Amino acid sequence: MKLRNEWQALTRGVRALDAQTACVLILCAVMVAVQFKLGSRRFFLAAVIPDVWRAQGELLSWAWWFSVQCITGFVVPVLVLRLGFRQSIRAMGLGRGDWRLAGMVALLYLPLVAIGTWILSDGADFWAEYPHYRAAIGSWRLLALYHALFLLYWIGWEYLWRGFVLFGTARTFGPYAILIQAVPFALLHLQKPTPEFLLSIVGGIALGALVWRCRAFWIAVPIHAIQMLLLDLWCVLRIRTDTQGIGLDALWQILTG
């Protein structure tokens, strides 16, 4: 009798859940796991790439990682919300949104992120971490190609948190969804240099709030992409010229060195 009562209570509790919110939160965890397991560069180099392409394996492994993130973070979530739950384009955060406000914020943010990444790049931890694709340090062409491919990653990464989780759980949590999407986003930065991890907490909340206000996830893509591009650029220039410091003399040295 007790077990039957518990079972009935359990089934009532499950039926009371919002199916979309539950699906989004569970699938989000699954997609992160898939990205880490099947989207990893190690998996690609060990199990995917043909021997004939080994010479280009490093850059191709980054392209693989970026592409899998786009699929797991954007393609699959969009299909789930659109086909599985019949959500409108706007409800999924894929509409144009308040593009004027988004553009104004992006323009105001650009000088701040240029200064911020310049300061962050003055440290051995960041020189060792960025750019991730180390061959790009010696080639502007490879750096440009790497960041062009990186856009696939940003679309998947930003939509997973600032689209799928944010808008997919909004009808259950309301504005608290901004904080909910920021938690795993920050935790996935744990292995980054400490200043970057701490900034990811603030940045995750700020980006979530901006996307919530503009009702479109797209604005987060160029913001994050430009931020990474500038950080990589500063690090490459510092490594090439062996320049430390954050003053104007250091800036002049890397630009003329």
Summary of the structure (lengths in Angstrom):
residues: 257
radius of gyration: 20.9
end to end distance: 80.5
largest distance: 81.2
contacts: 784
relative contact order: 0.13
helix: 82%
strand: 0%
